[in-house]
């Protein structure tokens, strides 16, 4: 041993190292009473010693046997070992215990062992080990570490080690009753079998015989590893237990699950196991392998962080599950599916198609939800009447437009429905037989309700269509006299609107019309029986303005120009508030229920000119486009975007660039494109209106415009 004088003679650096090592040497702390982690009365410096040792700190080894230790303030140590036959470690709410090493509950020859980790707080550790011995077992033993702590973060492995020496088995179990346990390494199930007739079992247990609510989240690319030739068990069928495969390209352990979540990213390989609760596909994960077996109360949820496509693995061609759509970016059906459970539309659009539609058989449960942000875009089929009729939850382009059928005369009859966001009048003229009965048709929308199967005799149903504030083509009124609304039928044989039925009820903002005893199908649309009511009107798009030599050019498109339109007026303002006509009385080119595009010039523009287009109908009703702006002689530096914040879903965008094709994208805070289109830029400075999807929620977004030698971004805010 060096004396004090010898230490003084050491070089300063070596002396400092010696003193530092001496002062940070790990200590052992043994719990000797039930108590607070931060109380000296809880701890002894030796096993079986007297209380009064200092409180454990980072680097110390902690031993708990037969006592309950409660962590009430932020604490740390090197390792926690449960000794004896029992012990409890509790972490209170808002508190974190950091264990830099391993939490261990070992086997014992002296008896069974059980320990508990609990509390509303957080434990972060490198590893957890349940089982493993210093000397071979002499008789059967059980070792069980139970966790109900709110949050357990394991940066390494959760290892469960069971042993068999031919005469006895030490069966180890990690039981999770509640809370979230996240394993960044592997769950290692290590079970020995000496082939002498005995076999040990290594188990992770989310079914402890109670109301299990825990979530086990596994992140590693090899999430669950089986070691040895014994029995390896993941009991994941607790009352509401969940296992979340949250990594990339993982293989899902074959067992029976209550709730199974596939999150993170990459392909998750399934192996034909059973799901009795909810299978939820989240993040950007996809499923491959063998389809699971679904229990009688099972559900399938799509809740991705980006647009999702179904597959035949998790969603077989015919399945009795409850389908949940909860993805704001939308879900696309990969093939036709027969769904016998319920359909819940929580968030986002379910996209279907002619070869990939949703078919709901007789006896289908119900449809829950349906809104302007969640509907079926594309065809959906329904067979049977199911007693009270059925509502097709259809919509398109941010408009929810459900259609209801009742009183189907045969439960083997099958109808399909699809909603179209386009001019009904453009399909064809009104038949002469309807002269004086139908005056004009919607320029915004129509439904295709088709008969797929007729079980015998003419199918007869009552058909109800609706309108809402979202139904209109533009900002003007769509319905202003419900009593003059009717439901019209289009005859695809002679391509005319040849029949109608029902009288509208409700108000201008929301209402419905029912046509009783319908037996002839194909397109249906709202129609007005009065010339002076229900404009069912003009829809402006692609309004833009830009410098053209010494003048300003103004372009616009009317998507549904029809015979009620009288003329257009182009108005200009210096301040965006006070307008006057700069180009008056532009006559409609077609008035035949089709799309028309116009161009006019302002020969003497102001230094800063705001423009809008006014459409005047024969009734005197006026409809305005959104504003566009041109600054004379000076292109914008970067992107001009207004209004900012954006209220609603329309915004005006201006940028200066060479003539060519440019990509315009709106990116959300998660880096996902929620809007994308290609624009043909005529060169110079152009200002044009952009209609954002109705699914764009309030928040902060970036507008990205890119093309040859051009890339600009602009941040903006969307408000309610």
Beta strands, then each sheet from edge to edge (+ up, - down):
strand 1: 28-31
strand 2: 35-36
strand 3: 43-44
strand 4: 61-64
strand 5: 68-71
strand 6: 75-77
strand 7: 79-82
strand 8: 88-91
strand 9: 96-105
strand 10: 113-118
strand 11: 122-131
strand 12: 141-147
strand 13: 151-154
strand 14: 158-164
strand 15: 169-176
strand 16: 180-183
strand 17: 187-191
strand 18: 201-205
strand 19: 215-218
strand 20: 224-227
strand 21: 231-235
strand 22: 242-245
strand 23: 256-257
strand 24: 259-262
strand 25: 265-271
strand 26: 274-275
strand 27: 278-290
strand 28: 293-294
strand 29: 299-304
strand 30: 308-309
strand 31: 318-319
strand 32: 322-326
strand 33: 331-332
strand 34: 337-339
strand 35: 343-347
strand 36: 350-351
strand 37: 358-360
strand 38: 367-369
strand 39: 376-377
strand 40: 380-383
strand 41: 390-392
strand 42: 395-396
strand 43: 399-400
strand 44: 403-406
strand 45: 414-420
strand 46: 440-441
strand 47: 446-453
strand 48: 461-467
strand 49: 485-491
strand 50: 496-501
strand 51: 505-506
strand 52: 511-518
strand 53: 522-528
strand 54: 540-548
strand 55: 551-561
strand 56: 565-573
strand 57: 580-587
strand 58: 594-602
strand 59: 608-617
strand 60: 622-624
strand 61: 628-631
strand 62: 639-642
strand 63: 646-647
strand 64: 650-657
strand 65: 660-667
strand 66: 673-681
strand 67: 684-691
strand 68: 699-707
strand 69: 710-719
sheet 1: 2+ 5+ 8+ 10+ 12+ 15+ 14- 11- 9- 7- 4- 1- 3+
sheet 2: 2+ 5+ 8+ 10+ 12+ 15+ 14- 11- 9- 6-
sheet 3: 2+ 5+ 8+ 10+ 12+ 15+ 18+ 21+
sheet 4: 2+ 5+ 8+ 10+ 12+ 15+ 14- 17- 20-
sheet 5: 2+ 5+ 8+ 10+ 12+ 15+ 14- 11- 13- 16- 19- 22- 24- 27- 25-
sheet 6: 2+ 5+ 8+ 10+ 12+ 15+ 14- 11- 13- 16- 19- 22- 24- 27- 29- 32- 35- 38-
sheet 7: 23+ 26+ 28+
sheet 8: 30+ 33+ 36+ 39+
sheet 9: 31+ 34+ 37+ 40+ 45- 47+ 53- 46+
sheet 10: 31+ 34+ 37+ 40+ 45- 47+ 53- 49+ 50-
sheet 11: 41+ 44- 48+ 52- 51+
sheet 12: 42+ 43-
sheet 13: 58+ 55- 54+ 67- 64+ 62-
sheet 14: 57+ 56- 59+ 60-
sheet 15: 57+ 56- 59+ 61-
sheet 16: 63+ 69+ 68- 65+ 66-
end
